[in-house]
Amino acid sequence: MTNTQSHAKRELELLAKTTPDAIVTPFANEILALCEAFGKSGQSGSSAPYTASAISQTIKKLMMFET
């Protein structure tokens, strides 16, 4: 388990305890898998924000059926 996934797991567990009906809770496994892949991708402190932003923007566009 990468540090990124470990952090995400703690935060998602805390969210589930404090807000059981959080909209992201059903997607916890997928989020953790994405965080693991990101953690293994070798991002540095300067590239991580850019890459994380690119991933989140891409996911948003795909879910909104945008090109």
mmCIF file of the N, C-alpha and C atoms, coordinates in Angstrom:
data_MODEL
# 
_entry.id   MODEL 
# 
loop_
_atom_site.group_PDB 
_atom_site.id 
_atom_site.type_symbol 
_atom_site.label_atom_id 
_atom_site.label_alt_id 
_atom_site.label_comp_id 
_atom_site.label_asym_id 
_atom_site.label_entity_id 
_atom_site.label_seq_id 
_atom_site.pdbx_PDB_ins_code 
_atom_site.Cartn_x 
_atom_site.Cartn_y 
_atom_site.Cartn_z 
_atom_site.occupancy 
_atom_site.B_iso_or_equiv 
_atom_site.pdbx_formal_charge 
_atom_site.auth_seq_id 
_atom_site.auth_comp_id 
_atom_site.auth_asym_id 
_atom_site.auth_atom_id 
_atom_site.pdbx_PDB_model_num 
ATOM 1   N N  . MET A 1 1  ? 0.858   -1.179 0.000   1.00 0.00 ? 1  MET A N  1 
ATOM 2   C CA . MET A 1 1  ? 0.000   0.000  0.000   1.00 0.00 ? 1  MET A CA 1 
ATOM 3   C C  . MET A 1 1  ? 0.902   1.240  0.000   1.00 0.00 ? 1  MET A C  1 
ATOM 4   N N  . THR A 1 2  ? 0.649   2.132  -0.928  1.00 0.00 ? 2  THR A N  1 
ATOM 5   C CA . THR A 1 2  ? 1.439   3.365  -1.000  1.00 0.00 ? 2  THR A CA 1 
ATOM 6   C C  . THR A 1 2  ? 0.974   4.348  0.072   1.00 0.00 ? 2  THR A C  1 
ATOM 7   N N  . ASN A 1 3  ? 1.805   5.353  0.317   1.00 0.00 ? 3  ASN A N  1 
ATOM 8   C CA . ASN A 1 3  ? 1.426   6.401  1.269   1.00 0.00 ? 3  ASN A CA 1 
ATOM 9   C C  . ASN A 1 3  ? 0.165   7.126  0.815   1.00 0.00 ? 3  ASN A C  1 
ATOM 10  N N  . THR A 1 4  ? 0.022   7.311  -0.489  1.00 0.00 ? 4  THR A N  1 
ATOM 11  C CA . THR A 1 4  ? -1.155  7.990  -1.028  1.00 0.00 ? 4  THR A CA 1 
ATOM 12  C C  . THR A 1 4  ? -2.416  7.190  -0.725  1.00 0.00 ? 4  THR A C  1 
ATOM 13  N N  . GLN A 1 5  ? -2.353  5.877  -0.963  1.00 0.00 ? 5  GLN A N  1 
ATOM 14  C CA . GLN A 1 5  ? -3.520  5.047  -0.697  1.00 0.00 ? 5  GLN A CA 1 
ATOM 15  C C  . GLN A 1 5  ? -3.787  4.950  0.811   1.00 0.00 ? 5  GLN A C  1 
ATOM 16  N N  . SER A 1 6  ? -2.743  4.846  1.598   1.00 0.00 ? 6  SER A N  1 
ATOM 17  C CA . SER A 1 6  ? -2.898  4.765  3.054   1.00 0.00 ? 6  SER A CA 1 
ATOM 18  C C  . SER A 1 6  ? -3.590  6.016  3.593   1.00 0.00 ? 6  SER A C  1 
ATOM 19  N N  . HIS A 1 7  ? -3.174  7.174  3.106   1.00 0.00 ? 7  HIS A N  1 
ATOM 20  C CA . HIS A 1 7  ? -3.802  8.435  3.520   1.00 0.00 ? 7  HIS A CA 1 
ATOM 21  C C  . HIS A 1 7  ? -5.272  8.464  3.100   1.00 0.00 ? 7  HIS A C  1 
ATOM 22  N N  . ALA A 1 8  ? -5.531  8.080  1.857   1.00 0.00 ? 8  ALA A N  1 
ATOM 23  C CA . ALA A 1 8  ? -6.906  8.083  1.351   1.00 0.00 ? 8  ALA A CA 1 
ATOM 24  C C  . ALA A 1 8  ? -7.779  7.118  2.150   1.00 0.00 ? 8  ALA A C  1 
ATOM 25  N N  . LYS A 1 9  ? -7.248  5.966  2.491   1.00 0.00 ? 9  LYS A N  1 
ATOM 26  C CA . LYS A 1 9  ? -8.010  4.971  3.259   1.00 0.00 ? 9  LYS A CA 1 
ATOM 27  C C  . LYS A 1 9  ? -8.409  5.527  4.622   1.00 0.00 ? 9  LYS A C  1 
ATOM 28  N N  . ARG A 1 10 ? -7.471  6.159  5.307   1.00 0.00 ? 10 ARG A N  1 
ATOM 29  C CA . ARG A 1 10 ? -7.780  6.768  6.611   1.00 0.00 ? 10 ARG A CA 1 
ATOM 30  C C  . ARG A 1 10 ? -8.864  7.832  6.467   1.00 0.00 ? 10 ARG A C  1 
ATOM 31  N N  . GLU A 1 11 ? -8.722  8.686  5.475   1.00 0.00 ? 11 GLU A N  1 
ATOM 32  C CA . GLU A 1 11 ? -9.684  9.773  5.281   1.00 0.00 ? 11 GLU A CA 1 
ATOM 33  C C  . GLU A 1 11 ? -11.066 9.246  4.901   1.00 0.00 ? 11 GLU A C  1 
ATOM 34  N N  . LEU A 1 12 ? -11.118 8.240  4.043   1.00 0.00 ? 12 LEU A N  1 
ATOM 35  C CA . LEU A 1 12 ? -12.405 7.675  3.640   1.00 0.00 ? 12 LEU A CA 1 
ATOM 36  C C  . LEU A 1 12 ? -13.073 6.943  4.801   1.00 0.00 ? 12 LEU A C  1 
ATOM 37  N N  . GLU A 1 13 ? -12.289 6.266  5.629   1.00 0.00 ? 13 GLU A N  1 
ATOM 38  C CA . GLU A 1 13 ? -12.849 5.609  6.814   1.00 0.00 ? 13 GLU A CA 1 
ATOM 39  C C  . GLU A 1 13 ? -13.419 6.644  7.777   1.00 0.00 ? 13 GLU A C  1 
ATOM 40  N N  . LEU A 1 14 ? -12.701 7.723  7.973   1.00 0.00 ? 14 LEU A N  1 
ATOM 41  C CA . LEU A 1 14 ? -13.179 8.801  8.835   1.00 0.00 ? 14 LEU A CA 1 
ATOM 42  C C  . LEU A 1 14 ? -14.465 9.413  8.268   1.00 0.00 ? 14 LEU A C  1 
ATOM 43  N N  . LEU A 1 15 ? -14.490 9.629  6.974   1.00 0.00 ? 15 LEU A N  1 
ATOM 44  C CA . LEU A 1 15 ? -15.681 10.162 6.328   1.00 0.00 ? 15 LEU A CA 1 
ATOM 45  C C  . LEU A 1 15 ? -16.872 9.226  6.534   1.00 0.00 ? 15 LEU A C  1 
ATOM 46  N N  . ALA A 1 16 ? -16.653 7.929  6.364   1.00 0.00 ? 16 ALA A N  1 
ATOM 47  C CA . ALA A 1 16 ? -17.739 6.955  6.519   1.00 0.00 ? 16 ALA A CA 1 
ATOM 48  C C  . ALA A 1 16 ? -18.295 6.964  7.942   1.00 0.00 ? 16 ALA A C  1 
ATOM 49  N N  . LYS A 1 17 ? -17.419 7.191  8.913   1.00 0.00 ? 17 LYS A N  1 
ATOM 50  C CA . LYS A 1 17 ? -17.870 7.236  10.313  1.00 0.00 ? 17 LYS A CA 1 
ATOM 51  C C  . LYS A 1 17 ? -18.625 8.523  10.626  1.00 0.00 ? 17 LYS A C  1 
ATOM 52  N N  . THR A 1 18 ? -18.159 9.624  10.080  1.00 0.00 ? 18 THR A N  1 
ATOM 53  C CA . THR A 1 18 ? -18.759 10.917 10.414  1.00 0.00 ? 18 THR A CA 1 
ATOM 54  C C  . THR A 1 18 ? -19.922 11.296 9.508   1.00 0.00 ? 18 THR A C  1 
ATOM 55  N N  . THR A 1 19 ? -19.890 10.807 8.272   1.00 0.00 ? 19 THR A N  1 
ATOM 56  C CA . THR A 1 19 ? -20.951 11.108 7.310   1.00 0.00 ? 19 THR A CA 1 
ATOM 57  C C  . THR A 1 19 ? -21.266 9.823  6.542   1.00 0.00 ? 19 THR A C  1 
ATOM 58  N N  . PRO A 1 20 ? -22.013 8.918  7.165   1.00 0.00 ? 20 PRO A N  1 
ATOM 59  C CA . PRO A 1 20 ? -22.264 7.610  6.556   1.00 0.00 ? 20 PRO A CA 1 
ATOM 60  C C  . PRO A 1 20 ? -22.906 7.664  5.170   1.00 0.00 ? 20 PRO A C  1 
ATOM 61  N N  . ASP A 1 21 ? -23.664 8.707  4.887   1.00 0.00 ? 21 ASP A N  1 
ATOM 62  C CA . ASP A 1 21 ? -24.324 8.800  3.585   1.00 0.00 ? 21 ASP A CA 1 
ATOM 63  C C  . ASP A 1 21 ? -23.581 9.720  2.613   1.00 0.00 ? 21 ASP A C  1 
ATOM 64  N N  . ALA A 1 22 ? -22.289 9.897  2.830   1.00 0.00 ? 22 ALA A N  1 
ATOM 65  C CA . ALA A 1 22 ? -21.485 10.738 1.924   1.00 0.00 ? 22 ALA A CA 1 
ATOM 66  C C  . ALA A 1 22 ? -21.578 10.201 0.504   1.00 0.00 ? 22 ALA A C  1 
ATOM 67  N N  . ILE A 1 23 ? -21.679 11.094 -0.432  1.00 0.00 ? 23 ILE A N  1 
ATOM 68  C CA . ILE A 1 23 ? -21.912 10.704 -1.832  1.00 0.00 ? 23 ILE A CA 1 
ATOM 69  C C  . ILE A 1 23 ? -20.752 9.888  -2.421  1.00 0.00 ? 23 ILE A C  1 
ATOM 70  N N  . VAL A 1 24 ? -19.551 10.020 -1.884  1.00 0.00 ? 24 VAL A N  1 
ATOM 71  C CA . VAL A 1 24 ? -18.405 9.295  -2.433  1.00 0.00 ? 24 VAL A CA 1 
ATOM 72  C C  . VAL A 1 24 ? -18.199 7.921  -1.809  1.00 0.00 ? 24 VAL A C  1 
ATOM 73  N N  . THR A 1 25 ? -18.892 7.637  -0.707  1.00 0.00 ? 25 THR A N  1 
ATOM 74  C CA . THR A 1 25 ? -18.689 6.371  0.009   1.00 0.00 ? 25 THR A CA 1 
ATOM 75  C C  . THR A 1 25 ? -18.855 5.136  -0.881  1.00 0.00 ? 25 THR A C  1 
ATOM 76  N N  . PRO A 1 26 ? -19.853 5.068  -1.755  1.00 0.00 ? 26 PRO A N  1 
ATOM 77  C CA . PRO A 1 26 ? -19.978 3.878  -2.606  1.00 0.00 ? 26 PRO A CA 1 
ATOM 78  C C  . PRO A 1 26 ? -18.806 3.685  -3.579  1.00 0.00 ? 26 PRO A C  1 
ATOM 79  N N  . PHE A 1 27 ? -18.014 4.715  -3.765  1.00 0.00 ? 27 PHE A N  1 
ATOM 80  C CA . PHE A 1 27 ? -16.893 4.656  -4.705  1.00 0.00 ? 27 PHE A CA 1 
ATOM 81  C C  . PHE A 1 27 ? -15.546 4.498  -4.001  1.00 0.00 ? 27 PHE A C  1 
ATOM 82  N N  . ALA A 1 28 ? -15.573 4.169  -2.715  1.00 0.00 ? 28 ALA A N  1 
ATOM 83  C CA . ALA A 1 28 ? -14.337 4.106  -1.921  1.00 0.00 ? 28 ALA A CA 1 
ATOM 84  C C  . ALA A 1 28 ? -13.301 3.159  -2.527  1.00 0.00 ? 28 ALA A C  1 
ATOM 85  N N  . ASN A 1 29 ? -13.710 1.974  -2.949  1.00 0.00 ? 29 ASN A N  1 
ATOM 86  C CA . ASN A 1 29 ? -12.744 1.020  -3.519  1.00 0.00 ? 29 ASN A CA 1 
ATOM 87  C C  . ASN A 1 29 ? -12.099 1.553  -4.785  1.00 0.00 ? 29 ASN A C  1 
ATOM 88  N N  . GLU A 1 30 ? -12.884 2.191  -5.630  1.00 0.00 ? 30 GLU A N  1 
ATOM 89  C CA . GLU A 1 30 ? -12.342 2.747  -6.868  1.00 0.00 ? 30 GLU A CA 1 
ATOM 90  C C  . GLU A 1 30 ? -11.401 3.914  -6.573  1.00 0.00 ? 30 GLU A C  1 
ATOM 91  N N  . ILE A 1 31 ? -11.767 4.733  -5.611  1.00 0.00 ? 31 ILE A N  1 
ATOM 92  C CA . ILE A 1 31 ? -10.912 5.864  -5.218  1.00 0.00 ? 31 ILE A CA 1 
ATOM 93  C C  . ILE A 1 31 ? -9.594  5.345  -4.673  1.00 0.00 ? 31 ILE A C  1 
ATOM 94  N N  . LEU A 1 32 ? -9.655  4.320  -3.837  1.00 0.00 ? 32 LEU A N  1 
ATOM 95  C CA . LEU A 1 32 ? -8.437  3.744  -3.270  1.00 0.00 ? 32 LEU A CA 1 
ATOM 96  C C  . LEU A 1 32 ? -7.548  3.140  -4.357  1.00 0.00 ? 32 LEU A C  1 
ATOM 97  N N  . ALA A 1 33 ? -8.147  2.496  -5.344  1.00 0.00 ? 33 ALA A N  1 
ATOM 98  C CA . ALA A 1 33 ? -7.369  1.929  -6.448  1.00 0.00 ? 33 ALA A CA 1 
ATOM 99  C C  . ALA A 1 33 ? -6.680  3.035  -7.250  1.00 0.00 ? 33 ALA A C  1 
ATOM 100 N N  . LEU A 1 34 ? -7.392  4.113  -7.490  1.00 0.00 ? 34 LEU A N  1 
ATOM 101 C CA . LEU A 1 34 ? -6.810  5.240  -8.211  1.00 0.00 ? 34 LEU A CA 1 
ATOM 102 C C  . LEU A 1 34 ? -5.671  5.866  -7.406  1.00 0.00 ? 34 LEU A C  1 
ATOM 103 N N  . CYS A 1 35 ? -5.870  6.007  -6.102  1.00 0.00 ? 35 CYS A N  1 
ATOM 104 C CA . CYS A 1 35 ? -4.825  6.565  -5.244  1.00 0.00 ? 35 CYS A CA 1 
ATOM 105 C C  . CYS A 1 35 ? -3.596  5.656  -5.218  1.00 0.00 ? 35 CYS A C  1 
ATOM 106 N N  . GLU A 1 36 ? -3.811  4.346  -5.251  1.00 0.00 ? 36 GLU A N  1 
ATOM 107 C CA . GLU A 1 36 ? -2.687  3.407  -5.287  1.00 0.00 ? 36 GLU A CA 1 
ATOM 108 C C  . GLU A 1 36 ? -1.905  3.562  -6.588  1.00 0.00 ? 36 GLU A C  1 
ATOM 109 N N  . ALA A 1 37 ? -2.615  3.638  -7.708  1.00 0.00 ? 37 ALA A N  1 
ATOM 110 C CA . ALA A 1 37 ? -1.949  3.820  -9.002  1.00 0.00 ? 37 ALA A CA 1 
ATOM 111 C C  . ALA A 1 37 ? -1.184  5.140  -9.041  1.00 0.00 ? 37 ALA A C  1 
ATOM 112 N N  . PHE A 1 38 ? -1.800  6.193  -8.518  1.00 0.00 ? 38 PHE A N  1 
ATOM 113 C CA . PHE A 1 38 ? -1.140  7.494  -8.468  1.00 0.00 ? 38 PHE A CA 1 
ATOM 114 C C  . PHE A 1 38 ? 0.120   7.405  -7.601  1.00 0.00 ? 38 PHE A C  1 
ATOM 115 N N  . GLY A 1 39 ? 0.009   6.744  -6.451  1.00 0.00 ? 39 GLY A N  1 
ATOM 116 C CA . GLY A 1 39 ? 1.149   6.609  -5.550  1.00 0.00 ? 39 GLY A CA 1 
ATOM 117 C C  . GLY A 1 39 ? 2.298   5.845  -6.169  1.00 0.00 ? 39 GLY A C  1 
ATOM 118 N N  . LYS A 1 40 ? 1.992   4.889  -7.034  1.00 0.00 ? 40 LYS A N  1 
ATOM 119 C CA . LYS A 1 40 ? 3.026   4.092  -7.693  1.00 0.00 ? 40 LYS A CA 1 
ATOM 120 C C  . LYS A 1 40 ? 3.595   4.766  -8.943  1.00 0.00 ? 40 LYS A C  1 
ATOM 121 N N  . SER A 1 41 ? 3.003   5.863  -9.370  1.00 0.00 ? 41 SER A N  1 
ATOM 122 C CA . SER A 1 41 ? 3.398   6.486  -10.641 1.00 0.00 ? 41 SER A CA 1 
ATOM 123 C C  . SER A 1 41 ? 4.653   7.335  -10.550 1.00 0.00 ? 41 SER A C  1 
ATOM 124 N N  . GLY A 1 42 ? 5.162   7.541  -9.349  1.00 0.00 ? 42 GLY A N  1 
ATOM 125 C CA . GLY A 1 42 ? 6.435   8.248  -9.208  1.00 0.00 ? 42 GLY A CA 1 
ATOM 126 C C  . GLY A 1 42 ? 6.340   9.760  -9.316  1.00 0.00 ? 42 GLY A C  1 
ATOM 127 N N  . GLN A 1 43 ? 5.214   10.325 -8.966  1.00 0.00 ? 43 GLN A N  1 
ATOM 128 C CA . GLN A 1 43 ? 5.068   11.777 -9.027  1.00 0.00 ? 43 GLN A CA 1 
ATOM 129 C C  . GLN A 1 43 ? 5.950   12.439 -7.975  1.00 0.00 ? 43 GLN A C  1 
ATOM 130 N N  . SER A 1 44 ? 6.535   13.556 -8.356  1.00 0.00 ? 44 SER A N  1 
ATOM 131 C CA . SER A 1 44 ? 7.342   14.331 -7.415  1.00 0.00 ? 44 SER A CA 1 
ATOM 132 C C  . SER A 1 44 ? 6.464   15.434 -6.826  1.00 0.00 ? 44 SER A C  1 
ATOM 133 N N  . GLY A 1 45 ? 7.035   16.162 -5.898  1.00 0.00 ? 45 GLY A N  1 
ATOM 134 C CA . GLY A 1 45 ? 6.294   17.261 -5.285  1.00 0.00 ? 45 GLY A CA 1 
ATOM 135 C C  . GLY A 1 45 ? 5.855   18.314 -6.278  1.00 0.00 ? 45 GLY A C  1 
ATOM 136 N N  . SER A 1 46 ? 6.610   18.470 -7.363  1.00 0.00 ? 46 SER A N  1 
ATOM 137 C CA . SER A 1 46 ? 6.223   19.492 -8.337  1.00 0.00 ? 46 SER A CA 1 
ATOM 138 C C  . SER A 1 46 ? 5.266   18.958 -9.398  1.00 0.00 ? 46 SER A C  1 
ATOM 139 N N  . SER A 1 47 ? 5.333   17.677 -9.714  1.00 0.00 ? 47 SER A N  1 
ATOM 140 C CA . SER A 1 47 ? 4.438   17.131 -10.743 1.00 0.00 ? 47 SER A CA 1 
ATOM 141 C C  . SER A 1 47 ? 3.123   16.609 -10.171 1.00 0.00 ? 47 SER A C  1 
ATOM 142 N N  . ALA A 1 48 ? 3.091   16.253 -8.906  1.00 0.00 ? 48 ALA A N  1 
ATOM 143 C CA . ALA A 1 48 ? 1.890   15.656 -8.309  1.00 0.00 ? 48 ALA A CA 1 
ATOM 144 C C  . ALA A 1 48 ? 0.658   16.553 -8.435  1.00 0.00 ? 48 ALA A C  1 
ATOM 145 N N  . PRO A 1 49 ? 0.735   17.840 -8.114  1.00 0.00 ? 49 PRO A N  1 
ATOM 146 C CA . PRO A 1 49 ? -0.469  18.669 -8.252  1.00 0.00 ? 49 PRO A CA 1 
ATOM 147 C C  . PRO A 1 49 ? -0.980  18.743 -9.697  1.00 0.00 ? 49 PRO A C  1 
ATOM 148 N N  . TYR A 1 50 ? -0.064  18.849 -10.654 1.00 0.00 ? 50 TYR A N  1 
ATOM 149 C CA . TYR A 1 50 ? -0.460  18.910 -12.057 1.00 0.00 ? 50 TYR A CA 1 
ATOM 150 C C  . TYR A 1 50 ? -1.135  17.605 -12.477 1.00 0.00 ? 50 TYR A C  1 
ATOM 151 N N  . THR A 1 51 ? -0.519  16.479 -12.116 1.00 0.00 ? 51 THR A N  1 
ATOM 152 C CA . THR A 1 51 ? -1.056  15.175 -12.499 1.00 0.00 ? 51 THR A CA 1 
ATOM 153 C C  . THR A 1 51 ? -2.398  14.912 -11.830 1.00 0.00 ? 51 THR A C  1 
ATOM 154 N N  . ALA A 1 52 ? -2.507  15.211 -10.543 1.00 0.00 ? 52 ALA A N  1 
ATOM 155 C CA . ALA A 1 52 ? -3.771  15.017 -9.826  1.00 0.00 ? 52 ALA A CA 1 
ATOM 156 C C  . ALA A 1 52 ? -4.880  15.854 -10.458 1.00 0.00 ? 52 ALA A C  1 
ATOM 157 N N  . SER A 1 53 ? -4.558  17.074 -10.831 1.00 0.00 ? 53 SER A N  1 
ATOM 158 C CA . SER A 1 53 ? -5.538  17.945 -11.476 1.00 0.00 ? 53 SER A CA 1 
ATOM 159 C C  . SER A 1 53 ? -5.953  17.391 -12.836 1.00 0.00 ? 53 SER A C  1 
ATOM 160 N N  . ALA A 1 54 ? -4.996  16.915 -13.608 1.00 0.00 ? 54 ALA A N  1 
ATOM 161 C CA . ALA A 1 54 ? -5.300  16.352 -14.928 1.00 0.00 ? 54 ALA A CA 1 
ATOM 162 C C  . ALA A 1 54 ? -6.196  15.132 -14.805 1.00 0.00 ? 54 ALA A C  1 
ATOM 163 N N  . ILE A 1 55 ? -5.910  14.278 -13.815 1.00 0.00 ? 55 ILE A N  1 
ATOM 164 C CA . ILE A 1 55 ? -6.730  13.084 -13.606 1.00 0.00 ? 55 ILE A CA 1 
ATOM 165 C C  . ILE A 1 55 ? -8.147  13.473 -13.203 1.00 0.00 ? 55 ILE A C  1 
ATOM 166 N N  . SER A 1 56 ? -8.272  14.367 -12.240 1.00 0.00 ? 56 SER A N  1 
ATOM 167 C CA . SER A 1 56 ? -9.612  14.737 -11.769 1.00 0.00 ? 56 SER A CA 1 
ATOM 168 C C  . SER A 1 56 ? -10.417 15.442 -12.861 1.00 0.00 ? 56 SER A C  1 
ATOM 169 N N  . GLN A 1 57 ? -9.770  16.289 -13.651 1.00 0.00 ? 57 GLN A N  1 
ATOM 170 C CA . GLN A 1 57 ? -10.479 16.962 -14.743 1.00 0.00 ? 57 GLN A CA 1 
ATOM 171 C C  . GLN A 1 57 ? -10.920 15.962 -15.807 1.00 0.00 ? 57 GLN A C  1 
ATOM 172 N N  . THR A 1 58 ? -10.074 14.987 -16.089 1.00 0.00 ? 58 THR A N  1 
ATOM 173 C CA . THR A 1 58 ? -10.420 13.964 -17.083 1.00 0.00 ? 58 THR A CA 1 
ATOM 174 C C  . THR A 1 58 ? -11.599 13.130 -16.616 1.00 0.00 ? 58 THR A C  1 
ATOM 175 N N  . ILE A 1 59 ? -11.574 12.700 -15.361 1.00 0.00 ? 59 ILE A N  1 
ATOM 176 C CA . ILE A 1 59 ? -12.684 11.917 -14.827 1.00 0.00 ? 59 ILE A CA 1 
ATOM 177 C C  . ILE A 1 59 ? -13.977 12.729 -14.883 1.00 0.00 ? 59 ILE A C  1 
ATOM 178 N N  . LYS A 1 60 ? -13.917 13.978 -14.484 1.00 0.00 ? 60 LYS A N  1 
ATOM 179 C CA . LYS A 1 60 ? -15.112 14.817 -14.513 1.00 0.00 ? 60 LYS A CA 1 
ATOM 180 C C  . LYS A 1 60 ? -15.667 14.926 -15.931 1.00 0.00 ? 60 LYS A C  1 
ATOM 181 N N  . LYS A 1 61 ? -14.793 15.189 -16.903 1.00 0.00 ? 61 LYS A N  1 
ATOM 182 C CA . LYS A 1 61 ? -15.255 15.319 -18.285 1.00 0.00 ? 61 LYS A CA 1 
ATOM 183 C C  . LYS A 1 61 ? -15.861 14.023 -18.799 1.00 0.00 ? 61 LYS A C  1 
ATOM 184 N N  . LEU A 1 62 ? -15.237 12.899 -18.494 1.00 0.00 ? 62 LEU A N  1 
ATOM 185 C CA . LEU A 1 62 ? -15.757 11.621 -18.956 1.00 0.00 ? 62 LEU A CA 1 
ATOM 186 C C  . LEU A 1 62 ? -17.130 11.336 -18.345 1.00 0.00 ? 62 LEU A C  1 
ATOM 187 N N  . MET A 1 63 ? -17.289 11.648 -17.077 1.00 0.00 ? 63 MET A N  1 
ATOM 188 C CA . MET A 1 63 ? -18.586 11.399 -16.421 1.00 0.00 ? 63 MET A CA 1 
ATOM 189 C C  . MET A 1 63 ? -19.672 12.337 -16.921 1.00 0.00 ? 63 MET A C  1 
ATOM 190 N N  . MET A 1 64 ? -19.287 13.489 -17.440 1.00 0.00 ? 64 MET A N  1 
ATOM 191 C CA . MET A 1 64 ? -20.249 14.444 -17.970 1.00 0.00 ? 64 MET A CA 1 
ATOM 192 C C  . MET A 1 64 ? -20.428 14.253 -19.489 1.00 0.00 ? 64 MET A C  1 
ATOM 193 N N  . PHE A 1 65 ? -19.855 13.151 -20.034 1.00 0.00 ? 65 PHE A N  1 
ATOM 194 C CA . PHE A 1 65 ? -19.937 12.830 -21.450 1.00 0.00 ? 65 PHE A CA 1 
ATOM 195 C C  . PHE A 1 65 ? -19.358 13.913 -22.323 1.00 0.00 ? 65 PHE A C  1 
ATOM 196 N N  . GLU A 1 66 ? -18.300 14.571 -21.842 1.00 0.00 ? 66 GLU A N  1 
ATOM 197 C CA . GLU A 1 66 ? -17.602 15.577 -22.632 1.00 0.00 ? 66 GLU A CA 1 
ATOM 198 C C  . GLU A 1 66 ? -16.420 14.918 -23.325 1.00 0.00 ? 66 GLU A C  1 
ATOM 199 N N  . THR A 1 67 ? -15.915 15.600 -24.346 1.00 0.00 ? 67 THR A N  1 
ATOM 200 C CA . THR A 1 67 ? -14.745 15.071 -25.068 1.00 0.00 ? 67 THR A CA 1 
ATOM 201 C C  . THR A 1 67 ? -13.470 15.511 -24.395 1.00 0.00 ? 67 THR A C  1 
# 
